Amino acid sequence: MMKYIISESQYNTIFLREEDSRKEKYRKLIQDHGFEYVSELLGGPKALLRNVFNDDIKKYYEETGLKPYKISSDGMIMYIDDFIIQSLGLNVRTFFNNEEVNLGDFRWTSGGMNYKFSAQARASVGQTNGQKLWKVVGNSGDSGFGYAFMSKKNTIGKRGRQQIFKQIIDKFGLDEISNIK
């Protein structure tokens, strides 16, 4: 957990007594310093959601214009927004110099056989808007996707990935947060 040292003026900016003014100050701080910084100052993502968006995660995504998740146009890559990862309270660990969280185990079917897939998400920064995103990666025995060491031969195809992505969306209620279908 990172600790931040703030100046007296930053403290006064954050902890003003007027509710609406305080929310606007939080929004300005998010804009200037980012979600993670303000979240840490307020005591975590749930506190930020409560103090700025009245516990309404849909409102957060409406106001910021961000999406809780996105799948690439070719259907082969899924990204989850940092706010979702932080809100879930998943244990972030460093793996080969990358932040990574465990999303859990899922099932996918190929040729009538069911396979277990262990999914993780790896931190990255979106190239279009600087949004911190987590790319879904993982493995199923000697197959998988998202890791550089996976050979093309052992990479799970689009149909298998779509099965896995759908289960992740359902497990974490991502379609309920936004009207992405």
N, C-alpha and C positions, 0 to 999 in steps of 0.2 A: 504494500500500500504506500502510495506516494504521499508525502506531507508537503503542504504549501505554506510559505510564509507570506503574509499579506501586510500591506501598509495600513496605517490608521484610516487613510482616505478610502482605500478599497473596502475596509471593514465597514465604514460608515455608508458607503455606496451599497453594500450588500444587505446590511441589517437596518435599513430605514424603517421607521414605525408605520408609515402609510402603506397599506396592502397593495393597491394598484401601482403606486410608484415603485414599490419594491419589486413587483413582478416585471415591470418595464426595465428596471435596473438589471435584474437577472437576465432578461432577454438580451440586453445590450452586452452584458458580460459574456454570454454564450456566443454572440456574434463576434466579439473582439478576441476572446481567449479560447473558445471552443467548449464543447459539451463536457468533456472529461474534467477540465479544470473547474468549472462551476459545480459540476456534480460532486467532485471531491470536497469543495468548500462547504456544500450544503449537507454533506453526510451520505452521499451516494445517489445513484440514479433514481431510486424510488422517492427520495426526499426532493430531488429536483422536479420530478413529475408532479408531486403533491404541491410544492410551493409555487411553481410557475404555471402548470397546466391543470390544476385542480384534479389530479389523478386521472386525467382523460388522455390516454395514449393516442387515441385517434386525433384529438386536437393538436397534440404535439406534431404528428405527421402532416396534418393539414397546414399548420402554421409554418412549419419549416420547409414544406415542399419535398421532403425526403420520402423515401419508400422504406418499409420495414424489411423488404427483401427484393431481390431482382434476379431474374434468370436471363442469361445471355440470349441473344436472338437465335443462336443455333441450338439452344436448349442443353448445352453441355456444361455450363458453369452456373453455380448458384452463389449469390452473395447475401449475407445477412447484415443488417445495419448494426453498428456498434451499440446503439441504445438498447436494442433487443438483447444482445449478448450481456451487456452490463446489468440490465434489469433482471435477467434470469439468475444472476449471481453465480454463474459458472466459474469454476476455478481456472484462472489463466495461468498457463505454464509456458516456459520458453523451451522450444524444440528447434534445434539447428538455427539458432539466432532469430527465430520467429515466435511471436506470441501465438499460442494455440489453446483452444478449449475443446473439451470432449462433449459432443452432442448426443452421444448414446449409440445404441445398436439398432439397426434397421434390417429389414428383409427385402430381398429382390429376387425375382424369378427369371430364369433363363432355361429354355429347353425343357420346361416342366419341372425343373429342380429349383428348390428354394435355397438361397444363400444368405448368410449373415454378413452385414456390412457395418463396420465400426466407423462412424463419422466423427470428424473433427472439423473445426473452423479455424482458419489461419488469418491473422490480421493483415490488412492491406489498406491502402488509401485510394479512394476513387479518383480517377484521372479527370473526370469532368467537373466535379465540384469540391473536391478535397474531403468528401465524406469518408469517414473511417468505416470500412466494410470488412466482413469476415468471409473469406472464400471457403466453401464447403469442400473438404478433401476426405480421403479415407481409403480403407482397404478391406478386401474380402478375400482372405487367404492370400494367394499370390497375385490377385487382381485388385484393381482399384482405380482411382483417378486423383489428379491434383498434385501429386508428388513428382518431382523431377526424376526420381529413380525408377518410376514405373515405365516399363517398356510398352511400346505401342501395342504389342501382341497381348499384353496383360491389362490393357485399359478397358474399363467397363464402358459399353456403348451408350448411345442416347436413350434407348428404351429402359435400360437398367437404371440410369441416372434419374430419369423422369420418375420412376417408381420410388426411388430414394428421396428425391426432392419433395414429392407429394407427401410422404410420411413425415418429413421434417416440418413442412408447412402445417400439417395437421397436429403434430405433437406440440408445437409451440404456439398454435392458434394464430399464425401470421395472416391468414385470409380474413380472420375476424377483426384484425386491427385496421386493415384497409380493404378497399373493394377491388383489390388486384385478383384477377382470376386467371 
